[in-house]
Amino acid sequence: MNYGIDLSSLPSLVREFASYKAVVQNASEKTIAEYLLDLRIFFRFLLARDKKINPQSEEFEKIDIRKIDLDYIKNISTEDIYEFLMYADSIRGNMASAKSRKLSAIKGFFKYLHTKRMMIDDNPAINIESPKKKQALPKFLSIDESLLLLEAVKNDAESKSRVRDYAIITLFLNCGMRVSELVGIDINDVDRDLRSLTVTGKGNKQRIVYLNSACRDALADYYSDRVGQKYAAANTSALFLSNRAQRISVKTVQWLVYKYLDMAGLQSKHYSVHKLRHTAATLMYQTGNVDVRVLKDILGHEQLNTTQIYTHVSNRSMQEAMENNPLSSQKALPKDNFTPIQHKKSDEE
């Protein structure tokens, strides 16, 4: 496994935890890599505090944590973890999402030692709540903006990858998949009749994505282009290929999306690849009358409350519709002309 970090630089218990995440929990390489980086920062912080090393110095990044053993870990308290989260907030400038991820890594590590290995008697992280995240409404393209984006690809006569790019953006706008899911699609993941495809989402969980006629047409055109001379030397199972006939990368997909957003005149809106996922979800919910529980499965969300943000978007649209009513600008009667209705008392009163 390649986690982008030298495993030999980590304590043995952390390496064992990484193996547990990979083999038993089947966690993705990305998730494990993030956990390892966060745990490295956590242990460096504790050692820096013990040795009075400035956490903002270059020396901090060179702290050797390999000798951290079970005895050291047993002495880590809940207060130590809170102090680390304060450091992540005030010194590293981490937002709620980054602090939550760091806490998840710490919680997962101590849970592993406490309940799976039974190597520690108490779990100091068990009752620490995750930082509250600000619930921001997702940004998304309107139907007209989505059509502008697709037209920009169609009109890019100079591009040698126009057919591929059109298929990619069509899938984003219609299926709501993540960029990592799209680049990971293999030819064998696509149904022969182009009715559905299988994607691998977070935590290596697979789900089926059903294709509408726009997706089928775009993929059929790309299939014809893919078997052409340009990709004749391709020796890969990947569906979407780069100009070098290799699996297309996340960075290349991000670049081509930004390119066509720019060509469509939408660059000032600060849209991105992930905003295309939001666009698909929002359009399905608002205009496709898709039940939020069905939308959860389409998007591959683990929890329903993650999907419910799109119902908030719908509520905002209803509020805007009320404000845009032409009668909404009418003023109430002046107070001088307003005579309140007098309540007539009944005999019983």
Secondary structure, DSSP 8 states (H G I E B T S, - for coil): ---SS-GGGS-HHHHHHHHHHHHTS---HHHHHHHHHHHHHHHHHHHHHHHT--TTSGGGGG---TT--HHHHHT--HHHHHHHHHHHHHTS---HHHHHHHHHHHHHHHHIIIIIS---S--TTTT---------------HHHHHHHHHHHHT-TT-TTHHHHHHHHHHHHHH---HHHHHT-BGGGB-TTSSEEEEE-GGG-EEEEE--HHHHHHHHHHHHHHTSGGGTT----BSSB-TTSSB--HHHHHHHHHHHHHHTT-GGGT--HHHHHHHHHHHHHHHS---HHHHHHHHT-SSHHHHTHHHHHHHHHHHHHHHTSGGGG-----GGG---------TT-
